[in-house]
Amino acid sequence: MRAAESAGATAAEAEIALPPSEPVSGDAPSRWAFLRKLAPFATVLLFGGALWLLHEELAGFRYRAVTRYLSTLPPSHILLSIVLTALGYAAMTGYDALAFRNIRHPLPYRRIALASFSGYAFSNSLGHPLFTGTPIRARLYSGWGLSVLQVTQVVLFCFLTFWLGFLTLGGATFLLEPLPLPRFLGVQLESARPLGALFLVAVVLYLMLAVRRRKPILWKGVELPLPGIRLALGQVVLSCLDWGLAGAVLYALLPPPAPGQAGLSFTAVLAAFLLSQLFGVLSQVPAGLGVFESAMLLLLTPRLPAPVLLGALVAYRGIYYFIPLLVASLLLAGNEVLRRRHQVLRLARGVGMRASSLVPQVLSLTTFLGGALLLVSGATPAVRWRLNWLDHLLPLPVIELSHFVGSLAGVALLLLAVGLQRRLDAAYQLTVGLLATGIVVSLLKGLDYEEAIALGLMLAALVPCHRHFYRKAALTNEPFTPAWIAAIAIVVCGAVWLGFFSYKYVQYSDDLWWTFTLKGSGNASRFLRATVGVGALALGFALWRLLRAAPHKAQPLTEADLRDAARIAAGSPRTYAYLALLGDKQVLFNEPRTAFLMYGVEHRSWVALGDPVGPEAERAELAWQFREICDQHGGLPVFYQVSEKRLHLYVDLGLSLIKLGEEARVPLATFDLLGRNRKKLRHAHRRSQDLGFRCEVHPASEVTQHLPELERISAAWLKEKSTREKGFSLGFFDPNYLERLPIALVRGPEGEIVAFANIWPGAPGEEVSIDLMRHTGQAPPGIMDYLFVELMLWGRQQGYGWFNLGMAPFSGLEGRTIAPLWSRLGTLVFRHGEHFYNFQGLRSYKDKFEPVWEPRYLACPGGLALPRVLADVASLVSGGYRGVIAK
């Protein structure tokens, strides 16, 4: 509602624009955060209380009495209310115009009007201004050159203007028409007259402050310049005009008094209107839905029949809220079209990008409205002549099924609106399908062409906007905030209440559930079945969300994490530990931070790379801790490329073992270039030396100065190979990663760098290896052989015992008939998979260094989970499933 919008918008917009203030006490932030989380649920309770009050007030009236009054509204009254609505929103745009005068910032009125009207229209109708009107106004104003401080000053000024009018007009009307306050409020006041006096005193104090104070008011670090007395009086007059016009819209929709009877005066209606608006603001129910209507019925029912008043209130909602929302949507769409035209003309400046950020928000809200529309339609009786007409065209089961499906589609759209707000591609796809389904079933269940047209417009607006929904995150992993839960609950409860109110005089019995007819109680039967379906779907979704495992939230590695991981890796006998420094994996440390386990998450697979790294006594505990974390999140524990030495640990964890291939390790103590078997290596090494190439090893401290040239070589290598960077178990070019490790450079005859490789130095006397290897297109054949030989000779000089050449996938697997199926498939791929990967060539290349081959395994849940685990591991290494089949 309009009051809830303005009050909430100020707090919400200030939360976006203002700098944070210091907490009062150490536990104050957590306490306020807890209260903010509870607020939406309190809103649901208040909304439920409002529905109960409506039920009590309308106990003796029928749904048809309300619709009958709506159908008898004179066109002149409807036209007058539309004109008054337009004048009221025009007055609201004056709030912002005065605010711009106050901050002395010139801006064309047409722009002020667009931002102000659009923001108020969305927030008035939908509530939750932080997600509706606030982003629209702030985004448009910032796009027109306003700073964050200026936007905040405009917001605060509008907030003051809004309440000045309410206090002035409310104070006057409460003194003239002292309405009795409802007893259930627990307020020790007989009428609203004391409130009126208090309101007027507050206005006088503000005007005195505007006369006397010249310094700006400081609020949360933001200076708000106070207006002079003339501008302050303008605030009062403009806001009173706005509130008066808003009340006049409702007054125009009330019936004229019967001949010879005294009708309600405008002052009495306005007093009840203002007091009901105040109740709506205090309830924090979105748009004051239900609360405003309940308060109006309590205050005016003694003087006006309840069905007449409720019919006028329904018409008021449609004219004052829905029509401006529709116009604002069209204006925003037109504004984006103009921005796109301007963007084409000035593409370099990127004009129009801000507007695109509004699209998911707006489409999320329209989808939510579409779901509410389907639920309300399913809860109310169909038009009788339309059902009779359909009876001659369609069989009864089609009509019954369409009604049921329409209600299920409605609650599903409410749930999908959250995904649209977060730009999820899956939510977009499902919403398109459900809106199309809603259009069809709206026509089949009751020939509701108005509903079908509205859903069609929503679908037409959604279909061209696929590019805005680019996130591939799982829809089921997205959290539902308390505000969204409250909004969905309010719509569902409101629709159910409306259904029971519509069919309150139907004789309920067990037979009603199984009644299938278009006459008599058929509408009520369809409503009951649809309600059970909606409740089952909503409850099932809620229980699934409550019982499912907590979603994984990746935490970025800090500099301290990387330093500790590098320290542990430097003392590890196996060099793969340095892959933790890539930063593309999560790292699980033990409590004293002397050991770690690195892992990645792909769908349900939690893939640990290699054995845990660190002291032997800590490795088993880390593996068990990882398994427990997987269980907490509903993940599948997977250990990739683990050694033969620790297979017993993974068996104890209840995992199955699969051989992946073999890893080549060259014993450096016996490595040399002598003998017939090393002839090719000896020739490649000597040839590179004769051509003037030389290898240099630089410490990590000297890597930074070479990075620009190394990046150029890496990019050229990727382009030449028509490939892209991998990850997880393979290194990629990242300056932060390369700067932490020594590097080997191969220079040409002119001193230029033609090849490089970063070095993994293991624990003294243990293993050394390389990760990222790149060379230029001008490097001669055999340059990588030369680099390998030089580094092996260097490693032996440094006292290392082994040089790790990495894995050869699928090598060493048994292909015998009695071997396990995986081994036979792996052998087949190794022998005949050259079209996809050079498996045998990689094994042959490493064989010329005469390494010791050691098996490597995959430990994971067996059975039906295995294919999914293998696909997830491949996706992690290749940077997505697309990378599995592409270079």
C-alpha positions, 0 to 999 in steps of 0.5 A: 500500500502507499503508506507501507511503500513510503515508510518501508522505502525509506528504510530500504533505500537508506540501507542501500545508499547510506554508509553503515553506522557503528553498532551500539553494542557487541551483540546488537547487530546479531539481535537486530538481524534476528529480529529482521528475520522474524519480521516477515513471519510476524507479517504472515501472522498479522495477515492471518489476523486480518483474514480472521477479522474479515471473516467475522465482519463478512459472516452474514454476506455472500461473495455474489453480493460483492461481485454484484456491487462491482458490476453495478458501479456507474461508469462515471464513478469509475472514470472519476476515480481514474482521473483522481488516481492520475492526479494523486500520482502526479502529486506524488511526483511532486515529492521528488521535484521538491526534493531536487529543489532542496538539494539544488540539483537540476533535473528535467521534470519528465525524468523525475516523473518517470522515476518517481511514478514507476517507483511508487507504482511498483511499491504501492502495489507489491510492497517490499520496496527494497526489491520493487520501487527502490531499485527502480528509482535509485537505478534511474536517478544514478543513471542520470548522474546523481551520486549515492549521497544525492539519491539518499538525500532525495529519498529522505526528503520524500520520506519527510514530505510523505509523513508531513501530509499524513500528519497534517491531514490526519490531525485535522480529520481526527479532530473533526471526525474522532473515530473510535479506536478498535478495542483489540488494539489495547490502546487506552484511548476512546477515539483518534482525537488525541492522535490528531492533536499529537500529529498537528503538534509534530507538524508545527515543530517541523515548521518551526525547525525549518524556520530556525535551523540553518545547519543540515541534519546529520543522519547515519553519516548523511547530511540532509539540508532542511528546506526553508519555510516556503519549501516546507509549507510546499511539502505540507500542501503537496502531501495533503493534496496527495493524501486527499486525492487518494481518499477521494478515489475510494470515496468516488467508488462508494454508493451515493446515499439513498433518498432521504438518508444522510450518507457518509461525509468525505471527512468521515471516509478520509478519517477512516481511510487514513487510520486504516492506512496507518494500521497497514503501515504498522502491520508491514504486510505487503501493500497492507493487503487484508489489514487495510480492508479489515480496518475499513470494515471495522470503522465504517461497517456500522454506516455502510453494508459490508458487501458494498464497502468490500466491493468498493475496496476491491475496485479501489485496489484495481484502480489505484494500485493495479492500473498504475502498475500496468502503466509503469511497466509499459513506461519502463519497457518504453524507456528500455527500448529508447535506451537500447536505441541509444545504446546502438548509436553509442555502443562504446559508452555502454548506455542502457546497461543499467536498465537491463539489471531491472529486467529480472526484478520486474519479470520476477514480480510479474511472474509472482502476480501471474501465480497469484492470478491463477490461484485467485481464479481457481478459488472463485466461481467461474462465470456461469454462461461461460461454463455452459458454453464450454459444456457443449465443446469440451468433456467434463474431465478436461475442464476439471483437470484444467482447473486443477492444473491451473492452481498447481501452475499458480503456486509453482509460479510463486516459487519460480519468481525467486529463481527469476529474481536471481537470474536462473536459466532453469527458472526462466525455462520453467516459467515460460512453460508454466505461463503457456500452460496457464494460458491454455488452462485458463481458457479450458477451465472457464473461458477466462480470456481476461486471465489468458490475455494477462498471462499472455502479456507476461509471457510475451514480455518474458520470452525475449529476455532469455539473455538476462537469465544466464546463471546455471546454478541449480534452482533447488539450491537457491535460498528462500529468504523470509520475505519471499516465504512470507509473500508466498504464504500470504498469497496462498492463504489469501486465495484459500480464504477467498475460496471459502468465502466464495463458497461459504453457503455450500453444504460441505460433506464427504461427497463434495470431494467426489462431485464432478459437475458444472452445476450447483456445487461443482465450483466448490468441489473443484476449489477443494480439490485444487486447494488440496493439490496446492497445499500438498505441493507447497507443503511438499516443497517446504518439507523437502527444503527443510529436510534436504542437506545444507547447500555447499557454500564455497569460501574463497581462500585467504592469503593466510590459507595459501601461505599455510598450504604452500608451507605444508606442500613444501614439506610434502614428499608428493608435489601434487600438493602445490595444486592447492595454490591455484585457488580453484579448490576448497582446502580443508585444514586440520585444527593445528594447520599442519595438514590439508585436503583439497577438493572441488564440488560438482553437483553431488560429487565432492572430489578430493584431489589426491591423498590428504597432505601432511603428517601421516598421523593427520591424514586418516582424520582429515579423510574422515572429517571430509567424509562427515562434511559430505554426509552433512551436505548430502554429497558423494565423497570421492578421492581422485588419483590416490596412491596404492599405499593408502587404499586401506583408508578408503576401504575403511571409509566404505568406498569402492576402488577403481584403477585410473591409470599409472603415474610415471616417476623417474629415479634421479639417482640413476638418471643420465643420457648414456646408453642406447635407450637414451639415444633420442633424448641425448640427441634432442638435448645436444641439438638444442645446446648446439642451436644456442638454447639454454635453461635457467631456473629462477626463484619465485621472487624473480617470476614477476618481472617475466610475467608479461612475456610468459603470458604472451607465450601462454596465450599463443600456445593455447591459440596454436593448440586450439585449446583452453585452460583446464583446472582442478588437477591441471595447472593454468596460467594465473599470475598469483599462482606462478609468483609463488613457485620457482620457474624454468625458462628456456632462452633462445640464441638471442636471449628471448624466452621460447619455453617455460615451466613452473617447478614444484619443489617437494620435501628435500630428498623427495620429489620434484615436478613441473606443472604448467608447460608452454612454448612458442611456435618458433621453438624447435622440435624437441625443446620440451625434451631438452627442458625435461632433461635439464630439469632432471639434471638440475633436480639431481644436483639439488638432492631430489630423489624423484622427478614426477612426469604425471599420469598416463590415464587408462594405462596398466589396466587389465583387459582379460576376460575375467577382469572387472568391467571397468578395467576392460572398458579402460583397456579398450579406450586406451587402445582405441581412443586415439580419436579423443586423446593420445593415450598410448602416445602419452605413455610412450613419450614418458616411457623413454625416460624409463620411469617407475610406474605407480598405479593411481586409483579413484575411491568413490561410492560404487553402483549406480553413482559411478557414472555420475561421479566419473562425469563430475570429475571430468567436468571439474578437470575440463572446466564444465561438461562442454570442456569434456568433449571440446579442447 
